[in-house]
Amino acid sequence: MRIPRFYQELALTVGALQTLDDRAVQHIARVLRMKNGELITLFNGDGNEYLATLHAVEKRSVCVKITAMSSPVRQSPLSVDIGQAISKGDRMDYAIQKSTELGMSSFTPLLSERSEVRLKADRLAKKHQQWQQMAISACEQSLRTDIPTIHPPRQLVDWIEQCNTELKLVLHHHSAIPLTALSRPNSVALLIGPEGGLSETEVEQAINAGFQAVSFGPRVLRTETAPIAAQAILQYLWGDLS
C-alpha cells in the first residue's frame, strides 16, 4: 500500500516532532482516518523526502515524528519554463496540473491579445494562489520533491522579452522546423497561445525576442493539450522520459 504523502511549508528535521498544517490534518484525520503509529511521507520542496510516524492524531490537529530522510532523484535534468495565455474554465487548471506531473520548472499565465478571460486584479491574485496550490497537489501525487513556481499573471510581451532560457520555442502550427534538428539544451521556454491562438503580431514579437516557431505534428492542438504533448516530447528527447 502506498504511503500517503504531504507537502509542508516548513523546515523538516529527522528526530523532530512536527505539527502538520490544517490541509494535512483534514486529509489524515477526517478523510483517511489514520491512527497513531501509521506512516506518512513529508516533503517541503528542498529535494528530500521525510518519513514520519503519526504521533498524536486528533480531529483538529496531527503531530508526527520524523524518523528518516531520503534524497530520491526525481527532478528532470531539463528545465522547462512555460508561458501560457490564460484560457477559460478549468483548462488552465488541467495544464498546470499535468505540466507539473511532467516535470516543468515554472509556469507563467499570460495576458494575450486573443485571451477570452478578463479578470480583475483581485480575482487574478486569487486564481494565482489556486494555481500554486494545484501544482503542490500534483507534486504530492506524482512524487516530485521540488515545487515548480507558478508566477503571477503578466503581459505576454513582457514575458517573452525577459525569457533567458537556452532554447525558446513558440508553438505555431504553420512551422515545419523539426525538434530533432535543434541542439540539446539544458533549459527550454515554451510559449503557448489561448483558444484562438497567438496573433501574427505576437508570434513575430516572440521570434524577434529569440523564440523559434515549432510544430508538434500536422494537427492543431487545443490550448490545454499543447503543453502536455510538447513537454512529453521534450522530456523524451532531452529530459528523463527516455
LINLIN-V815751 format. One record per residue. RES is the residue in one small letter. OMEGA is omega as a letter, one per 40 degrees, with the letter a starting at -180 (NA if undefined). NEAR is the number of other C-alpha atoms within 10 Angstrom. Layout:
BEGIN
res: {RES RES}
omega: {OMEGA OMEGA}
near: {NEAR NEAR}
END
This chain:
BEGIN
res: {m r i p r f y q e l a l t v g a l q t l d d r a v q h i a r v l r m k n g e l i t l f n g d g n e y l a t l h a v e k r s v c v k i t a m s s p v r q s p l s v d i g q a i s k g d r m d y a i q k s t e l g m s s f t p l l s e r s e v r l k a d r l a k k h q q w q q m a i s a c e q s l r t d i p t i h p p r q l v d w i e q c n t e l k l v l h h h s a i p l t a l s r p n s v a l l i g p e g g l s e t e v e q a i n a g f q a v s f g p r v l r t e t a p i a a q a i l q y l w g d l s}
omega: {a i i a a i i a a i a a i a a i a i a a a a i i i a a a a a a a a a i i i a i i i i a i a i a i a i a i i a i a i a a i i i a i a a a i i a a i a i a i i i a i a i a i a a a i a a i i a a a a a i i i a i a a i a i i a i a a a i i a i a i a a i i i i i i i i a i i i i i i i i i a a i i i i a i i i a i i i i a a i a a a a i i i a i a a i i a a i a i a i i a i a i a i i a a i i i a a i a a i i i i i a i i i i i i i i i i i i i i i a a i a i a i i a a a i a a i i a i i a a a a i i NA}
near: {3 7 10 15 21 24 21 17 11 12 10 19 14 13 12 12 18 18 16 19 17 12 11 18 21 16 14 23 17 13 10 11 13 16 15 14 14 13 20 20 19 22 26 19 19 12 16 18 24 21 19 24 19 20 18 15 18 15 11 11 16 21 19 23 22 23 15 14 17 10 11 12 11 15 19 18 15 20 21 27 25 25 26 26 29 25 24 14 9 9 16 19 19 16 20 28 21 21 27 25 19 24 28 25 22 20 26 23 25 26 24 21 17 16 18 15 14 12 10 8 10 9 10 15 14 10 16 18 13 14 23 21 14 19 24 26 18 20 24 21 13 16 16 25 23 20 25 22 17 23 16 16 21 16 14 22 15 11 18 23 14 9 18 14 16 12 19 25 21 24 24 20 16 11 15 13 13 12 15 8 7 9 9 16 16 15 18 23 24 24 28 24 29 24 18 13 21 21 14 10 10 18 20 14 16 22 16 12 15 17 22 19 21 18 20 19 11 10 8 15 16 14 21 23 14 19 25 20 14 17 22 17 16 20 20 12 15 18 23 16 14 10}
END
